[in-house]
Amino acid sequence: MDVTIEKDHELVERGPFRIVRRPSYTGVLLAFVGFALSLRDWASLLVILLPIGAAFIRRMNVEEDALSRALGPHYVDYMKRTKRLVPFVY
């Protein structure tokens, strides 16, 4: 759970970062959803997504706390304008 903020760290607000703060997490979760659905078993969806989702939420909380402290109000404003994972939803 180590989160490192580099000295010259900057906030990227272009590309997919315009609408979601964690596009790579979105992609990974989408891949896991696809894998679980390919198993054709709803229980596998829960078994796969619950622990991964919980780990991602924990990681995002740690990262956003660190970025808020490092980048200040600019990052807090960015958080208000964007969603974490799913555009316009969450």
VMD Tcl script that draws the C-alpha trace (Angstrom):
set ca {
  {0.00 0.00 0.00}
  {2.96 2.33 -0.37}
  {2.00 5.45 -2.26}
  {4.82 7.67 -3.42}
  {4.35 11.23 -4.60}
  {7.24 12.36 -6.74}
  {8.78 15.78 -6.24}
  {7.59 17.04 -9.63}
  {4.26 15.17 -9.52}
  {1.59 16.85 -11.60}
  {-2.12 16.29 -12.05}
  {-3.08 14.98 -15.49}
  {-6.53 16.12 -16.61}
  {-6.50 15.15 -20.29}
  {-7.57 12.00 -22.07}
  {-9.61 9.58 -19.95}
  {-8.54 11.49 -16.83}
  {-11.03 14.20 -17.82}
  {-13.91 11.99 -16.68}
  {-12.45 9.33 -14.35}
  {-9.61 9.55 -11.85}
  {-8.56 5.90 -12.14}
  {-8.94 4.77 -15.77}
  {-6.41 1.95 -15.36}
  {-8.40 0.55 -12.42}
  {-11.55 0.81 -14.55}
  {-9.87 -1.25 -17.27}
  {-8.65 -3.91 -14.85}
  {-12.07 -4.22 -13.24}
  {-13.71 -4.46 -16.65}
  {-11.31 -7.27 -17.57}
  {-12.18 -9.13 -14.36}
  {-15.91 -8.66 -15.02}
  {-15.38 -10.11 -18.50}
  {-13.45 -13.05 -17.09}
  {-16.11 -13.74 -14.46}
  {-18.89 -13.53 -17.04}
  {-16.99 -15.90 -19.33}
  {-17.25 -18.52 -16.58}
  {-21.05 -18.31 -16.91}
  {-21.52 -18.48 -13.16}
  {-22.89 -15.55 -11.16}
  {-21.16 -16.78 -8.01}
  {-17.80 -16.42 -9.77}
  {-18.63 -12.77 -10.43}
  {-18.99 -12.20 -6.69}
  {-15.99 -14.33 -5.73}
  {-13.77 -12.46 -8.18}
  {-15.09 -8.92 -7.83}
  {-15.71 -8.57 -4.09}
  {-12.10 -8.98 -2.89}
  {-10.65 -7.13 -5.88}
  {-13.19 -4.34 -5.51}
  {-12.47 -4.03 -1.79}
  {-8.72 -3.89 -2.43}
  {-9.14 -1.25 -5.13}
  {-11.39 0.89 -2.94}
  {-8.84 0.73 -0.11}
  {-6.02 1.60 -2.51}
  {-7.96 4.50 -4.04}
  {-8.68 5.93 -0.59}
  {-4.98 5.83 0.29}
  {-3.95 7.35 -3.05}
  {-6.54 10.10 -2.95}
  {-5.60 11.04 0.59}
  {-1.92 11.28 -0.40}
  {-2.69 13.26 -3.57}
  {-5.01 15.63 -1.70}
  {-2.26 16.38 0.80}
  {0.42 16.74 -1.88}
  {-1.52 18.70 -4.51}
  {-3.93 20.55 -2.25}
  {-7.09 22.30 -3.40}
  {-6.35 21.68 -7.06}
  {-6.72 17.92 -6.55}
  {-9.77 18.34 -4.32}
  {-11.45 20.37 -7.10}
  {-10.49 17.66 -9.60}
  {-12.11 15.05 -7.35}
  {-15.34 17.08 -7.33}
  {-15.39 17.24 -11.16}
  {-14.60 13.60 -11.89}
  {-15.73 10.13 -10.88}
  {-13.42 7.45 -9.52}
  {-14.04 4.53 -11.87}
  {-17.24 4.69 -13.89}
  {-17.96 7.85 -15.89}
  {-20.95 9.79 -14.53}
  {-21.69 7.05 -11.92}
  {-18.88 6.34 -9.40}
}
mol new
graphics top color blue
foreach p $ca { graphics top sphere $p radius 0.5 }
foreach p [lrange $ca 0 end-1] q [lrange $ca 1 end] { graphics top cylinder $p $q radius 0.2 }
display resetview
